[in-house]
Amino acid sequence: MAGSAVLVFAVGALGPLLIRELSLSPIKFGLLTSAFYVSATVAAPITGRIVDRVDDRSPVMAVFLVASCSLLFAASSPSYFWLLVAMIVGGVSTGASNPASNALIARYFPLGGQGMVIGAKQSGVYLGAVVAGFALPPMAVRTGWRASFLVLAVVVLGGAIAVRLLIRSDGHSGKRPKLNQDDLPVIFNGRTLVLAAYAAVMGSGATAITVYVAVFANDVLSYSESRSAGLVGVLGLMSIVGRIGCAWICERLVAAQHLLVAFGFVAVLSSVLVSLSSVVVHWLVWLGMVGVALSGGSFMSVLMLTLIRRDKESGSIGRTTGTVQSGFYFGLLVGPLLFGYILDTTGSYQDGWLACNALFATGLVLAFAWRRAAHEPGGDHARYSL
């Protein structure tokens, strides 16, 4: 998970350097992240169906190999266009990462022991943010951002080698159940689509903040480039804690529908704190990023646990994960574009934070709707008490 996502976090953390060296406008910078998630949005449902049809090891190896190639393309890109191509390639890896890893967890871990594993797996995404926020800026200052991407490409390639050596193939290639009419209610029912919509709006707001907070801190709060990138690192560290802790809490203490409501409340408050940091006191941005990490950065572990527990027996984990993940990635591509457009047209970060607040508030409404549906006869809560 870290290998599949590290490229997009690296672009966010090194945003001030990239903008200066490539003479990028805010909208062009945001387009890099959006291109990444356009690709992931398209790839998620396609790769989800493939995952349900092949052995468990091959998709995970493919995730590492494609991610390594994308980092290599980024390191060698001669222009903005080729960097954009690298982001598109990287998006394919990210689109496949959750269906591939969820199938592996369903194979190796029994119900009741999946919460911590899913939390740790989902926190891998933000391990990439930690590396991007704390390790890359000093390296990029000394050796350049291209060399930083090249080092990451080699490290991620090592992940593919590790998978080949440490994980045995289950030998089920070509023997998984095909998509049939009985699968359609599971994949496209109203509750699944509500989860996809929730993932879209929460992911949109969180990613917009993640992409632009370092640039905001550098431009408005007068932070240095390294200190600005540290905000992304803090987001990554706290998201690791949040994803592991929230998955454990969801499996043992609090039902998923209640946690999703809590995520919405915390996200709204956190975006307000980020916006107030430029008019009240600068350190509010750090509190806001912690809150974003514990809400917008943590909710996916709860969603993945819900889907794995609900859909394991039907053999449709890859497909339902792909559906929800596609909604999530759609939100991730819209958020940076929306924020970049607002910044280009109004020149105001405050208007951008207001848009993030509106997205999180929409997520809160959807969480209430799903909580109500989950208690109806035949709802997810009735069948899968989390």
HELIX and SHEET records of a PDB file:
HELIX    1   1 ALA A    2  ALA A   13  1                                  12    
HELIX    2   2 GLY A   15  LEU A   22  1                                   8    
HELIX    3   3 PRO A   26  VAL A   51  1                                  26    
HELIX    4   4 ARG A   57  SER A   76  1                                  20    
HELIX    5   5 TYR A   80  TYR A  108  1                                  29    
HELIX    6   6 GLY A  115  VAL A  130  1                                  16    
HELIX    7   7 VAL A  131  ALA A  135  3                                   5    
HELIX    8   8 LEU A  136  THR A  143  1                                   8    
HELIX    9   9 TRP A  145  LEU A  166  1                                  22    
HELIX   10  10 ASP A  183  PHE A  188  1                                   6    
HELIX   11  11 GLY A  190  ASP A  219  1                                  30    
HELIX   12  12 GLU A  225  ARG A  252  1                                  28    
HELIX   13  13 ALA A  256  LEU A  276  1                                  21    
HELIX   14  14 LEU A  284  LEU A  294  1                                  11    
HELIX   15  15 PHE A  299  ASP A  311  1                                  13    
HELIX   16  16 ILE A  317  THR A  346  1                                  30    
HELIX   17  17 TYR A  349  ALA A  374  1                                  26    
HELIX   18  18 ASP A  380  ARG A  383  1                                   4    
END                                                                             
